[in-house]
Amino acid sequence: MTAGDEVLCYNKGCGKGFNPQENAEDECVYHCGAPVFHDAYKSWSCCEKKTTDFTEFLNIKGCCKGKHNNVKPEEPVKENKEITPPPEAPKPPERMERPSEEEPLVPLPSSVSTSLRKLLDKLAVSDKIDEVVTKESICQRKGCGKAKVDVSDAEDYEGTCEHHPGCPIFHEGMKYWSCCNKKTTDFNDFLKQKGCTKGTHLWGDSSQKKAVQCRYDWHQTGDSVNFTVYAKKVKPELCTVNCNAVKLQMEIHFGDDQVFTFDKVLAGIIVPEKSKITYSATKVEVKMRKAEFFAWPSTFVL
């Protein structure tokens, strides 16, 4: 190598070219420590000079002296890390095939609450007292009030029922019917007013059931759906609740010969043998076990 041939010094902080044949012991000024970067400051571990500017950091003069070094430091060997593929997402459970709506309906097991049993016992006593009246049947027309047993077959025809087709009016102390102008201040005299219209009797036969609509709602948990019908004085011995996996049929008898019916296809699938019904004094609750632990849509029925 001639005197003019220079090589690069690899000492930290030097980076100058030098002639290996003219390499004095104190010719190289460099940093013998390692670079330190902490809290936005940049410095060398071998000296106390700090700066926040990277260019100034590169220009910090070395604090050590020695010979130039033309041996390039070995680069750290990079570890060959095996790339692990991400785990596969769990597959959602498969949904059941929806059973047919035409499958046979089965009755649900039932229980009666203590409150309803006490109420039914009281009603049983009251029914015995009124048994004669209910058997006789009372004319339902306003102002008539005759019992069926008091009217002969000859009298049970058009023109024998004297009644008020209007409605009662109570105004400024006066009591009268809207269909006639007989006014009185005495309530008993008002009740005794003879009907102004004649017609046929309208018997209130207790065997005639009145179909009505009841308020109902539902809610669900992870494994069950609870359907509630609000009805007072329920008669469990007359009620029927049947279902299959996707259909619910109900006939609820309650009150004064009132009947509520419900016949709908369910939005989900249930397990009839794990479902049950509870009769209470003010409501009927049907707890149905889900066949699949999926949330039902916002509607209870399809």
Residue pairs with C-beta under 8 A, 6 or more apart in sequence:
1 19
1 20
1 21
3 19
3 21
3 22
4 19
5 19
6 17
6 18
6 19
7 17
7 18
7 19
7 20
7 70
8 15
8 16
8 17
8 70
9 15
9 16
9 17
9 18
9 28
9 30
9 68
9 69
9 70
10 69
10 70
10 71
10 72
10 73
11 28
11 30
11 31
11 62
11 66
11 68
11 69
12 30
12 31
12 32
12 33
12 34
12 35
12 44
12 62
13 29
13 30
13 31
13 44
13 60
13 61
13 62
14 28
14 29
14 30
14 62
14 68
16 28
16 68
18 27
18 28
18 68
18 70
20 68
20 70
23 67
23 68
24 67
25 65
25 66
25 67
26 65
26 66
27 67
27 68
28 62
28 65
28 66
28 67
28 68
28 69
29 61
29 62
29 64
29 65
30 62
30 64
30 65
30 66
31 44
31 46
31 47
31 60
31 62
31 63
31 64
32 46
32 63
32 64
33 44
33 45
33 46
33 47
34 44
34 45
35 42
35 43
35 44
35 45
35 57
36 42
36 43
36 44
36 45
40 52
41 50
41 51
41 52
42 50
42 51
42 52
42 53
42 54
42 57
43 49
43 50
43 51
43 57
43 60
44 60
44 63
46 63
46 64
47 60
47 63
49 60
51 57
51 60
93 292
95 292
95 294
96 269
96 291
96 292
98 246
98 269
99 244
99 245
99 246
99 269
100 246
101 244
101 246
101 247
101 265
103 244
103 245
103 246
103 247
104 244
105 242
105 243
105 244
105 247
105 249
106 242
106 243
106 244
106 272
106 273
107 240
107 241
107 242
108 241
108 242
108 243
108 272
108 275
108 276
108 277
108 286
109 276
109 277
110 236
110 239
110 241
110 276
110 277
110 278
110 279
111 276
111 277
111 278
111 279
112 236
112 278
112 279
113 278
113 279
113 280
113 281
115 280
115 281
116 234
116 236
116 279
116 280
116 281
119 233
119 281
120 235
123 233
127 134
133 147
134 206
135 206
136 147
136 148
136 149
136 150
137 147
137 148
137 203
137 204
137 205
137 206
138 145
138 146
138 147
138 148
138 203
138 204
139 145
139 146
139 147
139 148
139 161
139 163
139 201
139 202
139 203
139 204
140 202
140 203
140 204
141 161
141 163
141 164
141 195
141 199
141 201
141 202
142 163
142 164
142 165
142 166
142 167
142 168
142 177
142 195
143 162
143 163
143 164
143 177
143 193
143 194
143 195
144 161
144 162
144 163
144 195
144 201
146 161
146 201
148 201
148 203
151 160
151 201
156 200
156 201
157 200
158 198
158 199
158 200
159 198
159 199
159 200
160 198
160 200
160 201
161 195
161 198
161 199
161 200
161 201
161 202
162 194
162 195
162 196
162 197
162 198
163 195
163 197
163 198
163 199
164 177
164 179
164 180
164 193
164 195
164 196
164 197
165 179
165 196
165 197
166 177
166 178
166 179
166 180
167 177
167 178
168 175
168 176
168 177
168 178
168 190
169 175
169 176
169 177
169 178
173 185
174 183
174 184
174 185
175 183
175 184
175 185
175 186
175 187
175 190
176 182
176 183
176 184
176 190
176 193
177 193
177 196
179 196
179 197
180 193
180 196
182 193
184 190
184 193
206 257
207 257
208 257
209 253
209 257
209 258
209 259
210 256
210 257
210 258
210 259
211 258
211 259
211 260
211 261
212 258
212 259
212 260
213 260
214 229
214 230
214 231
214 252
214 260
215 229
215 230
216 227
216 228
216 229
216 230
216 262
217 228
218 225
218 226
218 227
218 228
218 300
219 225
219 226
220 226
220 290
220 295
220 296
222 293
223 289
223 290
223 293
224 287
224 288
224 289
224 290
225 266
225 268
225 270
225 287
225 288
225 290
225 296
225 300
226 285
226 286
226 287
226 288
227 248
227 285
227 286
227 288
227 300
228 283
228 284
228 285
228 286
229 250
229 252
229 260
229 262
229 283
229 284
229 286
230 282
230 283
231 252
231 254
231 255
231 258
231 260
231 282
231 283
231 284
232 254
232 255
232 281
232 282
233 254
233 255
233 281
234 252
234 253
234 254
234 279
234 280
234 281
234 284
235 253
235 254
236 279
238 253
239 250
239 251
239 252
239 253
239 279
239 284
240 249
240 250
240 251
241 248
241 249
241 250
241 251
241 277
241 284
241 286
242 248
242 249
243 249
243 270
243 272
243 275
243 288
244 272
245 269
245 270
245 271
245 272
245 291
246 265
246 266
246 268
246 269
246 270
247 263
247 264
247 265
247 266
248 262
248 263
248 264
248 266
248 286
248 288
249 262
249 263
250 260
250 261
250 262
250 263
250 284
250 286
251 259
251 260
251 261
252 259
252 260
252 261
252 262
252 284
253 259
254 260
264 300
264 301
264 302
265 301
265 302
266 288
266 300
266 301
266 302
267 296
267 297
267 299
267 300
267 301
267 302
268 290
268 291
268 292
268 294
268 296
269 290
269 291
269 292
270 288
270 289
270 290
270 291
271 288
271 289
271 290
271 291
274 289
275 286
275 287
275 288
275 289
276 286
276 287
277 284
277 285
277 286
277 287
278 284
278 285
278 287
290 296
